[in-house]
Amino acid sequence: MNTRCQWAEMNELETDYHDTEWGVPEHDERKLFEFLILEGAQAGLSWDTILKRRENYRKAFDDFDYNVVACYGEEKIGELLENSGIIRNKLKVRSAVNNAKAFIEIRNEFGSFDNYLRGFLKDGKTIQNSWNSMSEIPAKTELSEKISKDMKKRGFNFVGPTIIYAFMQAVGMVNDHVTGCFRHQQCRDMQ
């Protein structure tokens, strides 16, 4: 049996997410947009709540095609607010549409959202932490505060430093698997 980060042992959905996605360097634009939307939707809720609705989000948000989401009008926003398969928070739904527009602007300026994000990292490489326990892992860092501030300046919302740090963990900008977790070294090797 593999030893893993404690948070990932609550249910099969979290375990699978931890074992296959969390902390893996992600460069696919659509996946980066997906995590940006899901992390924003998670604000104030548990990650498990979002994971259980992830497939519903994929369907509701056109498989996270940011070009399509950026064009959502009031009719589509109204449909989303009636969709019981997602978090029906008006601010979060509108944020997804707004953030799709800002996401496209970043892509236009930097060539890709991934280029933008990796520009905050030394040599574009994942930050390798060596936490021994979950209690050592911060909720935010100076870097997540810097990225959050820059994204807000560029028109994003639901991108506070705590949300951005969770996003950074999810997309492998930072390796926060605890040292005793079998994924710690695997993600370290994925540079």
C-alpha positions in Angstrom: 0.0 0.0 0.0 1.3 3.5 -0.9 1.6 6.2 1.7 0.1 9.4 0.5 -0.7 12.9 1.7 -3.3 12.6 4.4 -5.9 14.8 2.7 -6.1 12.3 -0.1 -7.3 9.4 2.0 -10.9 10.6 2.6 -12.5 8.9 -0.5 -11.7 7.2 -3.8 -12.2 10.4 -5.8 -9.7 12.4 -3.8 -7.2 9.5 -3.8 -7.4 9.1 -7.6 -7.0 12.9 -8.0 -4.0 12.9 -5.7 -2.4 9.9 -7.3 -2.8 11.0 -10.9 -3.1 14.8 -11.2 -2.3 16.9 -8.1 1.2 18.3 -8.3 1.9 17.1 -11.8 3.3 20.0 -14.0 0.4 20.9 -16.3 1.1 22.8 -19.5 -2.2 22.2 -21.4 -4.0 25.4 -21.8 -7.5 24.0 -21.4 -6.5 22.1 -18.2 -4.9 25.2 -16.8 -8.2 27.1 -17.5 -10.2 24.2 -15.9 -8.2 24.3 -12.7 -8.4 28.1 -12.6 -12.2 27.9 -12.8 -12.5 24.9 -10.4 -10.2 26.5 -7.8 -12.3 29.7 -7.9 -15.5 27.7 -7.6 -14.0 26.0 -4.6 -13.6 29.2 -2.6 -15.3 28.7 0.8 -16.0 25.0 0.0 -14.2 21.7 0.2 -12.2 20.5 -2.7 -14.2 17.2 -2.4 -17.4 19.2 -3.2 -15.8 20.4 -6.4 -14.3 17.0 -7.4 -17.8 15.5 -7.1 -19.1 18.1 -9.5 -16.1 18.1 -11.9 -17.8 16.2 -14.7 -20.9 18.5 -14.4 -18.6 21.5 -14.7 -17.0 20.0 -17.8 -20.4 19.7 -19.5 -21.7 23.0 -18.3 -18.6 25.0 -19.3 -18.2 23.4 -22.8 -15.2 21.2 -21.7 -13.5 24.3 -20.4 -13.0 25.8 -23.9 -12.0 29.3 -22.8 -12.8 30.7 -26.3 -16.4 29.5 -25.9 -16.8 30.5 -22.2 -15.5 34.0 -23.0 -18.5 34.5 -25.3 -21.2 33.4 -22.8 -24.0 35.9 -22.7 -26.8 36.5 -20.2 -28.9 33.6 -21.5 -26.0 31.1 -20.9 -25.2 32.6 -17.6 -28.8 32.1 -16.6 -28.7 28.5 -17.7 -25.6 27.9 -15.5 -27.3 29.5 -12.5 -30.1 27.0 -12.9 -27.7 24.0 -13.2 -27.8 22.0 -10.0 -24.7 20.1 -11.0 -22.4 23.0 -10.4 -22.0 25.6 -7.6 -24.8 28.1 -8.5 -23.1 31.2 -7.1 -23.7 34.2 -9.4 -20.4 35.8 -8.6 -18.5 32.5 -9.3 -20.3 31.9 -12.6 -19.8 35.4 -13.8 -16.2 35.2 -12.7 -15.6 32.1 -15.0 -16.8 34.1 -18.0 -14.7 37.2 -17.0 -11.7 35.0 -16.3 -12.0 33.3 -19.7 -11.7 36.8 -21.3 -8.7 37.7 -19.2 -7.2 34.2 -19.9 -7.3 35.0 -23.6 -5.7 38.4 -23.1 -2.8 36.7 -21.2 -2.5 34.2 -24.1 -2.3 37.0 -26.6 0.3 38.8 -24.6 2.5 35.9 -23.6 1.8 33.3 -26.3 0.2 31.0 -23.7 -1.1 31.1 -20.2 1.5 28.5 -19.3 4.3 30.9 -20.5 2.8 33.6 -18.2 2.6 31.3 -15.2 6.1 29.7 -15.7 7.5 33.2 -15.9 7.0 33.5 -12.2 9.1 30.5 -11.5 12.9 30.4 -11.5 13.9 29.0 -14.9 10.2 28.0 -15.3 10.8 25.0 -13.0 8.5 23.7 -10.3 9.3 24.8 -6.7 10.3 21.7 -4.8 9.2 21.7 -1.2 10.1 19.2 1.5 7.3 19.3 4.0 7.2 16.5 6.5 3.6 17.0 7.5 0.4 18.7 6.1 0.5 21.2 9.0 3.7 22.7 7.6 2.2 23.5 4.2 1.2 27.2 3.9 -2.2 28.4 2.7 -0.4 31.1 0.6 3.1 32.3 -0.1 4.8 35.5 -1.2 4.8 34.1 -4.7 1.0 33.3 -4.7 0.4 36.9 -3.4 2.5 38.3 -6.3 0.7 36.2 -8.9 -2.7 37.0 -7.4 -1.9 40.7 -7.4 -0.8 40.6 -11.1 -3.8 38.6 -12.1 -6.2 40.9 -10.4 -4.5 43.8 -12.1 -5.1 42.0 -15.4 -8.9 41.7 -14.7 -9.2 38.3 -13.1 -11.3 37.7 -10.0 -11.6 34.8 -7.5 -7.9 34.7 -7.7 -6.9 35.6 -4.1 -3.5 34.4 -2.9 -4.9 31.3 -1.2 -6.9 30.3 -4.3 -3.8 30.9 -6.4 -1.6 28.8 -4.1 -4.1 25.9 -4.3 -4.0 26.4 -8.1 -0.2 26.3 -8.1 -0.3 23.1 -6.1 -2.8 21.5 -8.5 -1.0 22.4 -11.7 2.5 21.5 -10.4 4.0 24.9 -10.1 4.9 23.8 -6.6 5.4 20.2 -5.3 3.7 20.1 -1.9 3.4 16.4 -1.6 4.8 15.6 1.9 8.1 13.8 1.9 6.6 10.6 3.1 4.1 10.5 0.2 5.0 8.2 -2.7 4.1 11.0 -5.1 6.7 13.4 -3.7 9.6 12.0 -5.6 7.6 11.1 -8.6 6.5 14.7 -9.0 10.0 15.9 -8.3 11.2 13.7 -11.2 8.7 15.2 -13.6 10.6 18.5 -14.1 
